[in-house]
Amino acid sequence: MQRPRTKPQEIELLVRQNTRLAKSLWPGELGPSNLFALKKLTRESGLALAAGEILWLNGEWYVTSGGLLRIAKDNHCHGIHAHAMSKLSDATHNRWIFKATVYKSPSSKGFVGYGDADPSNVSLMVHGAEMRIAETRAVNRALRKAYGIGLCSVEELGSFPSNSGHTRDREASATHSANSSNNGQPHLRDQLCLLIRQHNLDPTLVKAYAADFCGTPSLKEANRDLIQSFISHLTACAKENRDMHVDLPTQFLCPTRGG
């Protein structure tokens, strides 16, 4: 994996921040081996959990598209080219295959990755966006090849990694209950609105950040599990900002922030 061009003391600070935030976001879920993997990943890549560049999902660490693009930027990636393979794609049935090539330098021959998407291998929440998902998957795979990143990207998943045969049923149910509660807890929309008010965040930008975090075209297309994960993530970021002076992404703060 491509090592970050960052001072060792800055990397160790990031290791501590990632570890602290991970324990806060997923209390009781992370064992010593999981935390060791997170520390190793942080040292090798410089990815930041608070920036949504890595994600813990169903017992595994995943890199996000944003994390991969940041690694490419930090290493002065020369360019990325992606195009649909028309002979293999079928727009009528929303089946798309993309080819992406990452050029690390002007003289690079390029690192190639392929991405496919159709209604059978994407979440029910993003049916209709198969073309964009195929392109993102292709770019992510090419970036992972170019920079030696063995960690799968969350956007490459068909849905949630699961051995259960009921994944689709759970996703279908989520379309009707993403903002409902059957356990006496506040609705997700209410939780997010309260968080925005408490920390005086910009609602429009928070929604954009949430969609990027969830890997969906918009927040309304994300299912309940991902929205809950984002709320936990944003809550922890806000707490870190208040208690430990770790900056919450400033682009999501209102320009006229009060006390």
C-alpha positions in Angstrom: 0.0 0.0 0.0 1.2 3.5 -0.8 2.6 5.2 2.3 1.4 8.7 3.1 3.8 11.6 2.8 3.2 12.7 6.3 5.4 13.3 9.3 5.6 10.3 11.7 4.3 12.3 14.6 1.2 13.4 12.5 0.5 9.8 11.6 0.7 8.6 15.2 -1.7 11.4 16.1 -4.1 10.2 13.4 -3.7 6.6 14.7 -4.8 7.7 18.2 -7.7 9.8 16.7 -8.9 6.9 14.5 -8.7 4.4 17.4 -10.5 6.7 19.8 -13.2 7.5 17.3 -13.7 3.8 16.3 -14.2 2.8 19.9 -16.8 5.6 20.3 -18.6 4.7 17.0 -18.7 0.9 17.5 -18.5 0.3 21.3 -18.0 -3.4 22.1 -17.6 -4.5 18.5 -13.9 -4.0 18.0 -11.5 -6.6 19.4 -7.7 -6.2 19.7 -7.2 -7.7 16.2 -9.7 -5.2 14.6 -8.0 -2.3 16.3 -4.6 -3.5 15.3 -5.8 -3.7 11.7 -7.1 -0.2 11.9 -3.8 1.1 13.3 -1.8 -0.7 10.6 -4.2 0.7 7.9 -3.8 4.2 9.3 0.0 4.1 9.3 0.2 2.7 5.8 -2.4 4.9 4.1 -3.0 7.9 6.3 -6.8 7.4 6.0 -9.0 9.3 8.4 -12.0 7.7 10.0 -13.5 11.1 10.8 -13.4 12.1 7.2 -15.4 9.1 6.1 -12.3 7.6 4.3 -12.7 4.2 6.0 -15.7 2.4 7.4 -16.3 -0.6 9.7 -19.2 -2.7 8.3 -20.3 -6.1 9.3 -17.1 -7.0 11.0 -14.7 -5.7 8.3 -12.8 -2.5 7.5 -13.5 -1.0 4.1 -12.0 2.0 2.3 -14.4 4.5 0.7 -14.2 6.2 -2.7 -13.3 9.4 -1.0 -10.4 7.8 0.8 -9.1 6.3 -2.5 -9.3 9.7 -4.3 -7.5 11.4 -1.4 -4.7 8.8 -1.6 -4.5 9.5 -5.3 -4.4 13.2 -4.8 -1.7 13.0 -2.1 0.4 11.0 -4.4 0.0 13.4 -7.4 -2.1 11.0 -9.6 -1.7 12.2 -13.2 -5.2 11.3 -14.3 -8.1 8.8 -14.3 -10.0 7.8 -17.5 -13.3 5.8 -17.3 -15.7 4.8 -20.0 -18.6 2.4 -20.5 -17.9 -0.7 -22.5 -20.9 -0.4 -24.9 -20.6 -3.9 -26.3 -20.9 -5.5 -22.9 -23.5 -3.1 -21.4 -27.2 -3.2 -21.8 -28.9 0.1 -21.1 -32.4 -1.4 -21.5 -31.9 -3.7 -18.5 -29.6 -1.2 -16.6 -26.6 -3.5 -16.9 -23.4 -1.5 -17.2 -19.7 -2.5 -17.3 -17.1 0.3 -17.1 -13.3 0.3 -17.6 -11.2 2.7 -15.7 -7.5 3.5 -16.1 -5.4 5.3 -13.5 -2.2 7.0 -14.6 0.1 7.6 -11.7 2.5 9.7 -13.7 2.8 11.2 -17.2 4.9 8.2 -18.3 2.6 5.6 -16.6 1.1 2.9 -18.8 -1.9 2.9 -16.5 -3.6 0.6 -14.0 -6.8 -0.9 -15.3 -9.9 -1.8 -13.2 -13.4 -3.0 -14.3 -16.7 -2.4 -12.6 -20.1 -3.8 -13.2 -23.5 -3.0 -11.9 -27.0 -4.2 -12.6 -30.2 -4.5 -10.6 -29.1 -7.9 -9.2 -25.9 -6.6 -7.6 -26.7 -3.2 -6.2 -28.8 -2.2 -3.2 -32.6 -1.7 -3.8 -32.0 1.8 -2.5 -30.0 2.7 -5.7 -31.9 1.0 -8.4 -31.8 3.3 -11.4 -28.2 4.5 -10.6 -26.4 1.4 -11.9 -24.4 3.3 -14.5 -22.8 5.6 -11.9 -22.2 2.7 -9.5 -20.4 0.7 -12.3 -18.2 3.7 -13.0 -17.3 4.2 -9.3 -16.5 0.5 -8.9 -14.2 0.6 -11.9 -12.4 3.7 -10.7 -12.1 2.3 -7.2 -10.6 -1.0 -8.4 -8.1 0.8 -10.7 -7.1 3.1 -7.8 -6.6 0.1 -5.5 -4.4 -1.6 -8.1 -2.4 1.6 -8.7 -1.7 2.3 -5.0 -1.5 -1.3 -3.7 -4.6 -1.2 -1.6 -5.8 -4.7 -0.8 -8.7 -3.4 1.3 -12.0 -3.7 -0.6 -13.9 -0.4 -1.1 -17.4 -0.2 0.3 -18.8 1.0 -3.0 -17.8 -2.3 -4.6 -20.2 -4.2 -2.4 -23.5 -5.4 -3.9 -25.2 -4.4 -0.6 -24.1 -5.3 2.9 -21.7 -8.3 3.1 -23.8 -11.1 4.6 -24.1 -14.8 4.5 -27.8 -14.5 5.1 -30.3 -15.1 2.3 -32.6 -12.4 3.7 -30.4 -9.4 2.7 -32.9 -8.3 0.0 -35.8 -8.7 2.3 -34.1 -6.5 4.8 -33.3 -3.9 2.2 -36.9 -3.9 0.9 -38.1 -3.4 4.4 -35.7 -0.5 4.9 -37.4 1.4 2.0 -40.5 1.7 4.2 -38.8 2.1 7.6 -35.7 4.2 7.1 -37.2 7.0 9.2 -39.4 4.9 11.5 -38.7 3.4 14.9 -40.1 0.2 16.3 -38.0 0.2 19.5 -39.1 3.4 21.1 -36.1 5.4 19.9 -36.4 8.7 18.0 -36.8 8.6 14.3 -33.6 8.9 12.4 -34.7 12.2 10.7 -35.4 13.6 14.2 -32.0 12.5 15.5 -30.2 14.1 12.5 -32.2 17.3 12.8 -31.4 17.5 16.6 -27.7 17.0 15.8 -27.8 19.8 13.2 -29.5 22.2 15.7 -27.2 21.3 18.6 -24.0 22.0 16.6 -25.4 24.6 14.3 -24.5 22.7 11.1 -25.5 23.5 7.6 -28.5 21.1 6.8 -27.9 21.1 3.1 -24.2 20.3 3.3 -24.8 17.7 6.0 -27.2 15.9 3.7 -24.5 16.0 1.0 -21.9 14.7 3.4 -24.3 11.9 4.5 -25.0 10.8 0.9 -21.2 10.6 0.3 -20.7 8.7 3.5 -23.4 6.2 2.6 -22.3 5.9 -1.0 -25.7 6.8 -2.4 -26.8 9.5 -4.8 -28.8 11.1 -2.1 -29.6 10.7 1.6 -33.1 9.5 0.9 -31.8 6.5 -1.0 -29.7 5.3 1.9 -31.1 2.5 4.1 -31.6 2.7 7.8 -28.4 1.0 8.8 -26.2 3.3 6.8 -28.1 6.4 8.0 -27.7 5.3 11.6 -24.0 4.7 11.0 -23.7 8.2 9.6 -25.5 9.7 12.6 -23.2 7.9 15.0 -20.2 9.1 12.9 -21.3 12.7 12.9 -22.1 12.6 16.6 -18.6 11.3 17.4 -17.0 13.9 15.1 -18.9 16.7 17.0 -17.9 15.3 20.4 -14.3 15.0 19.2 -14.4 18.6 18.1 -15.8 19.8 21.4 -13.8 17.7 23.8 -10.6 17.0 22.1 -10.3 19.8 19.6 -10.3 17.6 16.6 -11.8 19.6 13.7 -15.2 18.6 12.5 -15.2 19.1 8.7 -15.5 22.9 8.4 -17.4 22.8 5.2 -20.4 21.4 7.1 -20.5 24.2 9.7 -22.8 27.2 9.2 -21.0 30.3 8.2 -22.7 32.3 11.0 -22.1 29.8 13.8 -23.3 31.0 17.2 -22.3 30.1 20.7 
